[in-house]
Amino acid sequence: MKIFSGSSNKSLAEKVARQLNTGLSPLEIFIFPDGERRVRVIDRVVNEDTVVVQSTSPNPDTAYMELFFIVDALKRSGAKSATAVIPYLGYQRQDHVFRDGEAVSLDVIIETLESVGMDKLITFDLHSIKIPELFKIPIVHLSALPIFAEKIREIARGPVRSFPPASARSSLSSSNELRAVGNPSTSATPRLSNDTILVSPDMGGIRRIKILSEMLSNMPFISIVKDRDLVTGNIESNKIDTDPSQWKKTVKKAIIVDDMISTGRTIDAAVDLLIEQGIEENVVFATHPVFSNDYKNILQNSKVSKIFVTDSIDVPKDKKFEKLEVLSIADEIAKNL
């Protein structure tokens, strides 16, 4: 197996290669003055299984074009197979028509990846569980939830208290086999105890929060009802799906879990609502640090205590801030290659 890296997240590719006791195979990526890219495979790959690690943020168009060229170059050079590791699948939120006249951008991305010869996809925490059904090739849909569960166990104190679920909640049966991995540092981490509740910042994340709850011995959970204006992007988080009287008197800390953080406005609105309900400490876990617009100012100045994300998207030094800690998904990727 030969592992290649695009330009978007070379540090993650290097971690994956180290987990497999190998190095990255070289690629020649030349950028012309007008921005066009030329890709050349240097290693011999005839009859080799090849892997390309390429996330698609913060510049999805450039990252995808580069990935298309790499996969095409590998297959033209005789590679037996080409597996694309796309930890963050760009355009995944455009998986259907929201308003008349719109393109289904994700369909275009998928069709292009398949047409250039991609044989398999490995990705993390897709925005919708229906997205894998859009692919004609095998897709391995992994989750950062085991990593989050392990971190939560590390920073938790005391047993998880019992909490009567709302009548609308049913037990979740999932065929997904999720494994806890990693042992990241806990320095400067707020301590969580048995007065803690899991929170989904919107109803779309209820499946995710149920799975994490089961991993944490059925830790209690709630969900926030969020409204987003499709034109302006403005967000309102104005109520919780459960009567606060069921938990408000005893719960003082919340663990908010989401698939991604973009502008940070969803998290900020959720935290404000929870504080109004008496929550004193809020910790956030999100798989994909999309981090756009004024996210740093919003998150650093919010009332969040700590924010954990993964390296599904590279977070360079200038994009980090004091409250942020990055956990790695490299081990989970390596185990699935």
C-alpha positions as CSV (number, residue, x, y, z in Angstrom):
1,M,0.0,0.0,0.0
2,K,1.2,3.5,-0.9
3,I,-0.1,6.6,0.9
4,F,-0.3,10.0,-0.8
5,S,-1.3,13.3,0.5
6,G,-2.9,16.3,-1.2
7,S,-2.2,19.8,0.0
8,S,-5.1,20.3,2.3
9,N,-4.1,18.2,5.4
10,K,-0.6,16.8,5.0
11,S,-0.1,16.7,8.8
12,L,-3.0,14.2,9.1
13,A,-1.7,12.1,6.2
14,E,1.7,11.9,8.0
15,K,0.1,10.7,11.2
16,V,-1.8,8.0,9.3
17,A,1.4,6.9,7.6
18,R,3.2,6.7,10.9
19,Q,0.4,4.6,12.3
20,L,1.0,2.1,9.5
21,N,4.8,2.2,9.9
22,T,5.4,3.8,6.5
23,G,6.0,7.2,4.9
24,L,4.2,9.3,2.4
25,S,4.9,8.6,-1.2
26,P,5.9,11.7,-3.1
27,L,3.7,13.7,-5.5
28,E,4.6,16.6,-7.7
29,I,2.0,19.3,-7.5
30,F,2.9,22.3,-9.6
31,I,0.8,25.5,-9.5
32,F,0.8,27.6,-12.7
33,P,0.7,31.4,-12.5
34,D,-3.0,31.4,-13.4
35,G,-3.8,29.0,-10.5
36,E,-4.1,25.8,-12.6
37,R,-2.6,22.7,-11.0
38,R,-0.5,19.9,-12.6
39,V,-0.2,16.6,-10.7
40,R,2.4,13.9,-11.3
41,V,2.9,10.6,-9.5
42,I,6.6,10.0,-9.0
43,D,6.5,6.5,-7.3
44,R,5.8,3.4,-9.3
45,V,2.2,2.3,-8.5
46,V,1.5,-0.5,-11.0
47,N,-0.7,-3.0,-9.3
48,E,-0.4,-1.2,-6.0
49,D,-3.3,-0.3,-3.6
50,T,-3.1,3.4,-3.1
51,V,-4.5,5.8,-0.6
52,V,-5.0,9.6,-1.0
53,V,-5.6,11.7,2.1
54,Q,-7.3,15.0,1.2
55,S,-9.8,17.0,3.3
56,T,-11.9,19.6,1.5
57,S,-11.7,22.7,3.7
58,P,-11.1,25.6,3.9
59,N,-10.9,25.8,0.0
60,P,-13.2,23.0,-1.2
61,D,-13.1,23.8,-4.9
62,T,-9.3,23.7,-5.0
63,A,-9.0,20.6,-2.8
64,Y,-11.5,18.7,-4.9
65,M,-9.9,19.6,-8.2
66,E,-6.5,18.5,-6.8
67,L,-8.0,15.2,-5.5
68,F,-9.6,14.5,-8.9
69,F,-6.2,15.0,-10.6
70,I,-4.3,12.8,-8.0
71,V,-6.8,9.9,-8.4
72,D,-6.7,10.2,-12.2
73,A,-2.9,10.2,-12.2
74,L,-2.8,7.1,-9.9
75,K,-5.2,5.1,-12.1
76,R,-3.5,6.2,-15.3
77,S,-0.2,5.1,-13.8
78,G,-1.5,1.6,-13.2
79,A,-2.7,1.6,-9.6
80,K,-4.7,-1.4,-8.7
81,S,-7.0,0.6,-6.5
82,A,-7.4,4.2,-5.2
83,T,-9.0,4.8,-1.8
84,A,-9.8,8.4,-1.0
85,V,-9.7,9.4,2.6
86,I,-11.8,12.6,2.8
87,P,-12.3,13.2,6.5
88,Y,-14.4,16.2,5.9
89,L,-16.6,15.8,2.7
90,G,-17.1,19.2,1.3
91,Y,-20.5,20.1,-0.1
92,Q,-22.2,17.5,2.1
93,R,-24.7,20.1,3.3
94,Q,-25.9,20.5,-0.3
95,D,-27.2,17.0,-0.6
96,H,-30.7,18.0,-1.9
97,V,-32.6,20.9,-3.4
98,F,-33.6,23.3,-0.6
99,R,-35.1,26.0,-3.0
100,D,-36.3,25.8,-6.6
101,G,-33.6,26.3,-9.1
102,E,-30.7,25.0,-7.0
103,A,-28.1,22.5,-8.0
104,V,-27.5,19.4,-5.9
105,S,-23.8,20.1,-5.5
106,L,-23.0,16.9,-3.6
107,D,-24.3,14.8,-6.5
108,V,-21.9,16.5,-8.8
109,I,-18.9,15.9,-6.5
110,I,-19.8,12.2,-6.1
111,E,-20.3,11.6,-9.8
112,T,-16.9,13.3,-10.5
113,L,-15.0,11.3,-7.9
114,E,-16.5,8.0,-9.3
115,S,-15.8,9.0,-12.9
116,V,-12.1,9.6,-12.3
117,G,-11.6,6.2,-10.8
118,M,-12.0,6.4,-7.0
119,D,-12.6,2.8,-5.8
120,K,-13.5,3.5,-2.1
121,L,-14.1,6.4,0.2
122,I,-13.3,6.8,3.9
123,T,-15.0,9.7,5.6
124,F,-16.2,11.0,9.0
125,D,-19.4,12.1,10.6
126,L,-21.5,13.0,7.5
127,H,-24.2,15.6,8.0
128,S,-26.8,13.1,6.9
129,I,-26.8,9.4,7.4
130,K,-28.4,9.1,3.9
131,I,-25.4,10.4,2.1
132,P,-23.6,7.0,1.8
133,E,-26.6,5.8,-0.2
134,L,-25.7,8.3,-2.9
135,F,-22.5,6.5,-3.7
136,K,-22.1,3.6,-6.1
137,I,-18.7,2.7,-4.7
138,P,-18.0,1.3,-1.2
139,I,-17.9,4.0,1.5
140,V,-16.6,3.6,5.1
141,H,-18.5,6.1,7.3
142,L,-16.5,6.5,10.5
143,S,-17.3,8.6,13.6
144,A,-15.3,10.7,16.1
145,L,-17.8,9.8,18.8
146,P,-15.7,7.0,20.3
147,I,-12.8,9.5,20.6
148,F,-15.2,12.0,22.2
149,A,-16.5,9.4,24.6
150,E,-13.0,8.5,25.7
151,K,-12.1,12.1,26.3
152,I,-15.4,12.7,28.3
153,R,-14.6,9.6,30.5
154,E,-11.1,11.1,31.1
155,I,-12.5,14.4,32.4
156,A,-15.6,13.0,34.2
157,R,-15.8,12.6,37.9
158,G,-18.2,10.3,39.7
159,P,-20.9,7.9,38.3
160,V,-23.4,9.1,35.8
161,R,-26.7,9.9,37.5
162,S,-30.0,8.5,36.4
163,F,-32.3,10.7,34.3
164,P,-35.8,9.9,33.1
165,P,-35.9,10.3,29.3
166,A,-38.7,12.2,27.6
167,S,-41.5,10.0,26.4
168,A,-40.7,10.9,22.8
169,R,-37.2,9.3,23.1
170,S,-36.8,5.6,22.1
171,S,-33.8,3.3,22.5
172,L,-31.4,3.5,19.6
173,S,-30.3,0.4,17.8
174,S,-27.4,1.0,15.6
175,S,-25.4,-1.4,13.4
176,N,-22.4,0.9,13.4
177,E,-19.5,-0.6,15.3
178,L,-17.8,2.3,17.1
179,R,-14.5,1.9,18.9
180,A,-12.9,4.2,21.5
181,V,-9.4,5.3,20.5
182,G,-6.8,7.8,21.6
183,N,-5.7,9.1,24.9
184,P,-5.3,12.9,24.4
185,S,-4.0,15.3,27.0
186,T,-6.4,16.7,29.6
187,S,-4.5,19.7,30.6
188,A,-6.5,22.9,31.2
189,T,-9.7,20.9,30.9
190,P,-12.8,21.8,33.0
191,R,-13.8,18.9,35.3
192,L,-17.2,17.3,34.6
193,S,-19.1,15.4,37.2
194,N,-22.4,13.6,37.7
195,D,-24.4,16.8,37.3
196,T,-23.7,16.8,33.6
197,I,-26.0,16.4,30.6
198,L,-25.4,15.8,26.9
199,V,-26.8,18.4,24.5
200,S,-27.5,18.3,20.7
201,P,-27.5,21.9,19.5
202,D,-30.3,21.0,17.0
203,M,-32.8,18.3,16.4
204,G,-30.8,17.0,13.4
205,G,-28.2,15.7,15.8
206,I,-30.5,13.6,17.9
207,R,-29.2,10.3,16.5
208,R,-25.6,11.3,17.2
209,I,-26.4,12.3,20.8
210,K,-28.2,9.0,21.4
211,I,-25.2,7.0,20.2
212,L,-22.9,9.0,22.5
213,S,-25.2,8.6,25.4
214,E,-25.1,4.8,25.0
215,M,-21.3,4.9,24.9
216,L,-21.4,6.8,28.2
217,S,-23.7,4.4,30.2
218,N,-26.8,6.2,29.0
219,M,-25.8,9.7,30.1
220,P,-28.9,11.9,30.0
221,F,-29.4,14.1,27.0
222,I,-31.5,16.9,25.6
223,S,-31.8,18.7,22.2
224,I,-32.2,22.3,21.3
225,V,-34.7,23.4,18.7
226,K,-32.9,25.6,16.2
227,D,-34.3,27.7,13.4
228,R,-32.0,28.9,10.5
229,D,-33.0,31.4,7.8
230,L,-31.9,29.8,4.5
231,V,-31.3,33.2,3.0
232,T,-29.5,35.2,5.7
233,G,-28.1,32.3,7.7
234,N,-29.3,33.8,11.0
235,I,-29.8,31.3,13.8
236,E,-32.3,31.3,16.6
237,S,-32.1,28.7,19.4
238,N,-35.1,29.5,21.5
239,K,-36.3,26.3,23.2
240,I,-35.3,22.9,24.5
241,D,-37.1,19.7,23.5
242,T,-37.6,18.6,27.1
243,D,-39.3,20.3,30.0
244,P,-36.5,21.9,31.9
245,S,-38.2,21.1,35.2
246,Q,-37.1,17.5,34.7
247,W,-33.4,18.4,34.9
248,K,-32.9,22.1,35.7
249,K,-32.5,21.7,39.5
250,T,-29.6,19.3,39.4
251,V,-27.8,19.8,36.1
252,K,-25.1,22.5,36.1
253,K,-22.8,21.3,33.3
254,A,-23.5,20.5,29.6
255,I,-21.5,18.7,26.9
256,I,-22.6,20.0,23.5
257,V,-21.9,17.7,20.6
258,D,-22.1,18.5,16.9
259,D,-20.8,17.3,13.6
260,M,-19.1,20.6,12.7
261,I,-18.4,24.2,13.7
262,S,-18.5,26.8,11.0
263,T,-19.1,30.3,12.1
264,G,-19.7,29.3,15.7
265,R,-23.1,31.0,15.8
266,T,-25.0,27.8,16.5
267,I,-22.8,27.0,19.5
268,D,-22.9,30.5,20.8
269,A,-26.7,30.6,20.6
270,A,-27.0,27.1,22.2
271,V,-24.7,28.1,25.1
272,D,-26.7,31.3,25.8
273,L,-29.9,29.3,26.0
274,L,-28.4,26.8,28.3
275,I,-27.0,29.5,30.6
276,E,-30.5,31.0,30.8
277,Q,-31.7,27.6,32.0
278,G,-29.1,27.5,34.8
279,I,-26.2,25.6,33.1
280,E,-23.0,27.0,34.6
281,E,-20.4,25.3,32.5
282,N,-20.5,24.3,28.8
283,V,-18.0,22.1,26.9
284,V,-18.2,21.6,23.2
285,F,-17.2,18.6,21.0
286,A,-17.4,18.8,17.2
287,T,-15.8,16.6,14.6
288,H,-15.1,19.1,11.8
289,P,-13.5,22.5,12.5
290,V,-14.7,24.2,9.4
291,F,-14.1,27.6,11.1
292,S,-15.3,30.4,8.8
293,N,-15.9,34.1,8.9
294,D,-15.6,35.5,12.5
295,Y,-15.6,32.1,14.2
296,K,-12.5,32.8,16.4
297,N,-13.9,36.0,17.9
298,I,-17.4,34.4,18.4
299,L,-16.1,31.3,20.1
300,Q,-13.3,32.7,22.2
301,N,-15.6,35.4,23.5
302,S,-18.5,33.1,24.0
303,K,-19.4,31.6,27.4
304,V,-18.1,28.2,26.3
305,S,-15.5,26.7,28.7
306,K,-13.6,24.4,26.3
307,I,-14.0,23.3,22.6
308,F,-12.7,20.0,21.3
309,V,-12.5,19.3,17.6
310,T,-10.6,16.7,15.5
311,D,-7.9,17.1,12.8
312,S,-10.3,16.1,10.1
313,I,-9.5,19.6,8.8
314,D,-6.1,21.1,9.4
315,V,-6.1,23.8,12.0
316,P,-2.9,25.9,11.6
317,K,-1.5,27.9,14.4
318,D,-3.1,31.2,13.2
319,K,-6.6,29.6,13.3
320,K,-6.3,28.3,16.9
321,F,-7.5,30.0,20.0
322,E,-7.1,29.6,23.8
323,K,-10.2,27.5,24.4
324,L,-9.5,25.0,21.5
325,E,-8.0,21.5,21.8
326,V,-7.5,19.3,18.7
327,L,-7.9,15.5,18.9
328,S,-6.6,13.2,16.2
329,I,-8.5,10.7,14.0
330,A,-5.4,9.3,12.4
331,D,-5.5,6.0,14.4
332,E,-9.1,5.3,13.3
333,I,-8.2,6.0,9.7
334,A,-5.2,3.7,9.8
335,K,-7.3,0.8,11.3
336,N,-9.7,1.0,8.4
337,L,-7.2,1.0,5.5
